[in-house]
């Protein structure tokens, strides 16, 4: 096996998805382990927001310039309330979308939570559903084939295209996702808080479709109150 093949295999073996499959811990194990302490931290925020726990739906809003993750939740009535905010401990790259493997960019867009990983390399993690259909469509039109992936919201304080939240926040988010169900969650990652009239003047990449992407993100953010 060549050195390049070994490196490639190590990348695959150490991916979050593979760790999820081979890890000894299950989601139920981690909820048993961290559920009580996570509930003690997050349930008071739900009570203050007037949202029942577990909620009917959750939106995680990642703001790159502000370097924070805002947790929104809604009950059966469907109105979202701001539950709490967590600061990024690390997030590599700059403003602008992710375009390819290795560019160290945190992606921008509207994504599902693909899975929650109880055996993450970075304590616990939620896998961002990047690339989404928008990413794939424009990549295909431009002949880009290696878009990267394995983007996580995880514990710890190191990032290569992920959002590192620190271990306590990762526990809260993991337990919240387990209780809510990932099918009832979505992730919005924005360069700035468009609701406050903020604008993006400089980005790492400036593709022709960037205004359309930012219009979609802005629209997705509209139901989310500032406070």
C-alpha positions as CSV (number, residue, x, y, z in Angstrom):
1,X,0.0,0.0,0.0
2,X,1.4,3.4,-1.0
3,X,1.8,6.3,1.5
4,X,-1.0,8.1,-0.2
5,X,-3.3,5.2,0.1
6,X,-2.4,4.8,3.8
7,X,-3.2,8.5,4.4
8,X,-6.5,8.2,2.5
9,X,-7.4,5.1,4.5
10,X,-6.6,6.9,7.8
11,X,-8.8,9.8,6.8
12,X,-11.7,7.4,6.1
13,X,-11.0,5.4,9.3
14,X,-10.9,8.5,11.5
15,X,-14.0,10.1,10.0
16,X,-16.8,10.9,12.3
17,X,-19.1,8.6,10.3
18,X,-16.9,5.5,10.8
19,X,-16.3,6.3,14.4
20,X,-20.1,6.4,14.8
21,X,-20.4,2.9,13.3
22,X,-17.5,1.3,15.2
23,X,-17.8,3.1,18.6
24,X,-18.6,1.1,21.6
25,X,-21.0,3.7,23.1
26,X,-24.6,4.0,21.9
27,X,-26.8,7.1,21.9
28,X,-28.7,5.6,24.8
29,X,-25.4,5.0,26.7
30,X,-24.5,8.7,26.2
31,X,-27.9,9.9,27.2
32,X,-27.7,7.8,30.4
33,X,-24.2,9.2,31.0
34,X,-24.9,12.9,30.3
35,X,-28.7,13.3,30.3
36,X,-29.1,14.3,34.0
37,X,-26.5,17.0,33.9
38,X,-27.5,18.3,30.5
39,X,-31.1,18.5,31.5
40,X,-30.2,20.4,34.6
41,X,-28.4,22.9,32.4
42,X,-30.9,23.3,29.6
43,X,-34.4,22.8,31.0
44,X,-34.4,26.1,33.0
45,X,-33.8,27.9,29.7
46,X,-36.8,26.2,28.2
47,X,-38.9,27.1,31.2
48,X,-37.9,30.7,31.0
49,X,-38.7,30.8,27.2
50,X,-42.1,29.1,27.9
51,X,-41.4,26.1,25.6
52,X,-42.2,22.6,26.7
53,X,-39.4,20.1,26.9
54,X,-38.7,18.1,24.8
55,X,-39.7,20.6,22.1
56,X,-41.6,19.8,18.8
57,X,-38.8,21.3,16.7
58,X,-35.4,22.9,17.1
59,X,-33.3,25.2,14.8
60,X,-29.6,25.6,15.5
61,X,-28.5,28.9,14.0
62,X,-24.7,29.3,13.6
63,X,-23.5,32.8,13.1
64,X,-19.9,32.9,11.8
65,X,-19.0,36.6,12.3
66,X,-20.6,36.6,15.8
67,X,-19.0,33.2,16.6
68,X,-22.0,31.7,18.3
69,X,-24.6,29.0,18.0
70,X,-28.2,30.1,18.9
71,X,-30.6,27.4,19.9
72,X,-34.3,28.0,19.0
73,X,-37.1,25.7,19.9
74,X,-40.9,25.6,19.3
75,X,-43.7,23.8,21.0
76,X,-46.9,22.4,19.2
77,X,-48.0,25.9,18.4
78,X,-45.0,26.3,16.2
79,X,-43.6,29.7,17.3
80,X,-39.9,29.6,17.8
81,X,-38.3,31.0,20.9
82,X,-34.7,31.7,21.6
83,X,-33.6,29.2,24.2
84,X,-29.9,30.1,24.7
85,X,-26.7,30.9,22.9
86,X,-23.4,29.1,23.0
87,X,-20.1,30.7,21.9
88,X,-17.9,28.9,19.4
89,X,-14.7,27.7,21.0
90,X,-13.2,27.4,17.5
91,X,-14.4,27.6,13.9
92,X,-11.9,27.7,11.1
93,X,-12.0,29.7,7.9
94,X,-13.6,33.0,7.1
95,X,-16.9,34.4,5.8
96,X,-18.2,32.7,2.7
97,X,-19.4,29.2,1.7
98,X,-17.5,26.0,1.7
99,X,-16.5,25.1,-1.9
100,X,-14.1,22.1,-1.7
101,X,-12.3,19.6,0.5
102,X,-9.5,21.1,2.5
103,X,-10.5,24.8,2.3
104,X,-11.1,24.8,6.0
105,X,-14.4,26.7,5.5
106,X,-17.4,26.2,7.8
107,X,-20.2,25.8,5.2
108,X,-23.1,28.2,4.9
109,X,-26.6,27.2,4.1
110,X,-29.6,25.3,5.5
111,X,-28.9,21.7,6.5
112,X,-30.4,18.7,8.3
113,X,-28.8,17.0,11.3
114,X,-27.7,13.8,9.6
115,X,-26.8,11.9,12.8
116,X,-25.6,12.3,16.3
117,X,-22.4,10.6,17.2
118,X,-21.9,9.0,20.6
119,X,-18.3,8.0,19.8
120,X,-17.0,11.2,18.3
121,X,-13.3,12.0,18.1
122,X,-14.3,15.3,19.8
123,X,-16.4,14.1,22.8
124,X,-19.9,14.2,21.2
125,X,-21.1,15.6,17.9
126,X,-23.9,16.4,15.6
127,X,-23.2,15.8,11.9
128,X,-24.2,18.7,9.6
129,X,-25.9,17.5,6.3
130,X,-23.3,19.2,4.1
131,X,-23.3,19.1,1.1
132,X,-27.0,19.8,0.6
133,X,-28.8,19.8,-2.7
134,X,-28.0,23.5,-3.3
135,X,-24.2,22.8,-2.8
136,X,-24.3,19.8,-5.1
137,X,-26.3,21.5,-7.8
138,X,-23.9,24.4,-8.1
139,X,-20.8,22.2,-7.8
140,X,-22.0,20.0,-10.6
141,X,-22.6,23.1,-12.8
142,X,-19.1,24.3,-12.1
143,X,-17.4,20.9,-12.4
144,X,-16.4,20.8,-8.7
145,X,-16.4,17.2,-7.5
146,X,-14.6,17.1,-4.2
147,X,-16.8,19.2,-1.9
148,X,-15.6,17.8,1.4
149,X,-17.8,16.7,4.2
150,X,-17.8,15.2,7.7
151,X,-18.8,18.7,9.1
152,X,-19.7,18.5,12.8
153,X,-20.9,20.6,15.7
154,X,-18.8,19.0,18.3
155,X,-17.0,19.3,21.7
156,X,-13.5,20.4,22.3
157,X,-11.8,23.6,21.0
158,X,-10.3,22.6,17.6
159,X,-11.8,23.1,14.2
160,X,-11.1,22.3,10.6
161,X,-14.3,23.4,9.0
162,X,-16.4,22.4,12.0
163,X,-18.0,24.3,14.9
164,X,-16.2,23.4,18.1
165,X,-18.5,24.2,21.1
166,X,-16.6,22.8,24.1
167,X,-17.7,19.6,25.9
168,X,-20.5,20.9,28.1
169,X,-22.3,22.5,25.2
170,X,-21.7,19.4,23.1
171,X,-23.4,17.4,25.8
172,X,-26.4,19.7,25.9
173,X,-26.8,19.7,22.2
174,X,-26.4,15.9,21.9
175,X,-29.0,15.2,24.6
176,X,-31.4,17.8,23.1
177,X,-31.1,16.2,19.7
178,X,-31.6,12.7,21.2
179,X,-34.7,13.9,23.0
180,X,-36.1,16.0,20.1
181,X,-35.3,13.6,17.3
182,X,-33.0,14.7,14.5
183,X,-35.9,14.6,12.0
184,X,-37.3,17.6,13.9
185,X,-34.2,19.6,13.7
186,X,-32.4,21.8,11.2
187,X,-29.2,23.8,11.1
188,X,-28.8,27.2,9.5
189,X,-25.3,28.5,9.2
190,X,-25.0,32.2,8.2
191,X,-22.1,34.5,7.6
192,X,-23.7,37.3,9.7
193,X,-26.9,38.0,11.5
194,X,-29.0,39.2,8.5
195,X,-31.9,40.0,10.8
196,X,-29.9,42.9,12.2
197,X,-29.3,44.4,8.8
198,X,-25.7,43.1,8.7
199,X,-24.0,42.8,5.4
200,X,-21.2,40.7,3.9
201,X,-18.7,42.8,2.0
202,X,-15.7,40.3,1.9
203,X,-15.7,36.6,1.6
204,X,-13.2,33.9,0.8
205,X,-15.1,32.9,-2.3
206,X,-17.5,35.1,-4.4
207,X,-19.4,32.7,-6.7
208,X,-22.2,34.2,-8.9
209,X,-24.9,32.3,-6.9
210,X,-23.8,33.7,-3.5
211,X,-26.6,36.4,-3.4
212,X,-29.2,33.6,-4.0
213,X,-27.7,31.6,-1.2
214,X,-27.8,34.5,1.2
215,X,-31.4,35.3,0.2
216,X,-32.4,31.7,1.1
217,X,-30.5,31.9,4.5
218,X,-32.1,35.3,5.3
219,X,-35.6,33.9,4.6
220,X,-34.9,30.9,6.7
221,X,-33.9,33.1,9.6
222,X,-37.0,35.3,9.5
223,X,-39.1,33.2,11.9
224,X,-36.4,33.3,14.5
225,X,-36.7,36.1,17.0
226,X,-33.7,38.1,18.0
227,X,-34.5,37.8,21.8
